[in-house]
Amino acid sequence: MFAVLTVIRKPFTRLFVVFAALWLAACQPVSLSDTGGAPTKPGAPITVALLVPHGAASPQEQQLARDLESAARLAVSDLAGVKIDLRVYGTAGQPAQAQTAALNAVADGARIIVGPLHAESANAVAVAVANKNVNVLAFSNNPTIAGGNLFILGQTFQTTANRLASFATRQGKSRIMAVHSNNLAGQLGRAAIEQAVRDNGATLAGSIGYEFSQQGVVSAVPAIRTAAETNAADAIFMTANTAGALPLFSQMLPESGLGPDRLQYIGLARWDTPRQTLDLPGVQGGWFALPDPQRTAQFNNRFQAANGTAPHPIAGLAYDGIAAIGALAKSNQREALGRNALTQPAGFQGVNGVFRLRADGSNERGLAVATIRNKQVVILSPAPQSFGGAGF
């Protein structure tokens, strides 16, 4: 996984911003016949390997590993009409250990792998099992590792950028500027924003990068103002999140004459987490994307009832992976876990929104568009309920 930014101004808690599902079902699956993926025996239990960072050095990552496993077991218990033999392997958050765990899992009969967490580990796992006809559903949101037998489950920058750019153009915004950090995550975010602006028929009104530091943000503000005025920008699409540059930008851009009364602010990250973000004057009226709040709350409540604690924000990805496998297994097709099945165009329906895996290994997820009014989150456009409908 990667986050957009780290702390540069205030000690906000970092949150991984992806969402959870309560249940999934296959949405009108298309033909499942193909040759990618280990074959399954119709009606027989399916052995699924779950790779999570048990044994990691960080207490936070150890807790995340427990939440991922709990969410996966919750998904198994919810399945009807199909049996999943779930086997859990610890990776310690290390690529070498993840690769060993994957090879052991395949030797134990695993037909598909869910996890691991980190992009480097996911890549190592996919390479290790590629010649064994086993697909990998990793928890990463980094599209640069996706492809072949590796699929990512995490919400991608491209999905978020597409949703927001589409909404923005429908609201009459046609000249959108990108503002991004000059690190890896910022560059990936910039590419997603620029692609989304082009794909939705708008004009890219400049693309301004900044060094990933407080001074870097301060130094970038005059350049942002000059580019916005020169290119007649009517919106600023930022990669910044609350744990990074957003608090500083939300103060300094209005002070420079580029307030939200003049340009529409759009955020690639969620602006409702942590809760303190809603108090920032500069984010009032800004647009950002998020999963269906009611469906996310359903999963959170269910998880807490079963485990006594609230889930980590990405724990639901483990539920997604297991439940999608269960939904496909109900087809009783020999190639139920192959590429054609995993990438069926209709995708999967989850309590917090639809999602589908793409042939390139990335994914698309249904998101709502929200704003902040009077320090409260207000939904402007609800999450789509199917692919091809409003919001896609």
Secondary structure, DSSP 8 states (H G I E B T S, - for coil): ---S---SSS-----------S-EEE-S------SSS----TTS-EEEEEEE-TT-SSHHHHHHHHHHHHHHHHHHHH--S--EEEEEEE-TT-HHHHHHHHHHHHHTT-SEEE--SSHHHHHHHHHHHGGGT-EEEES---GGG-BTTEEE-S--HHHHHHHHHHHHHHTT--EEEEEEESSHHHHHHHHHHHHHHHHTT-EEEEEEEE-SSHHHHHHHHHHHHHHHHHTT-SEEEE---TTTTHHHHHHHHHHTT--TTTSEEEESS-SSSSGGGGG-GGGTT-EEEE--HHHHHHHHHHHHHHHSS---TTTHHHHHHHHHHHHHHTT--TTTTSHHHHT-TT-EEETTEEEEE-TTS-EEE--EEEEEETTEEEEEE---SSTTSTT-
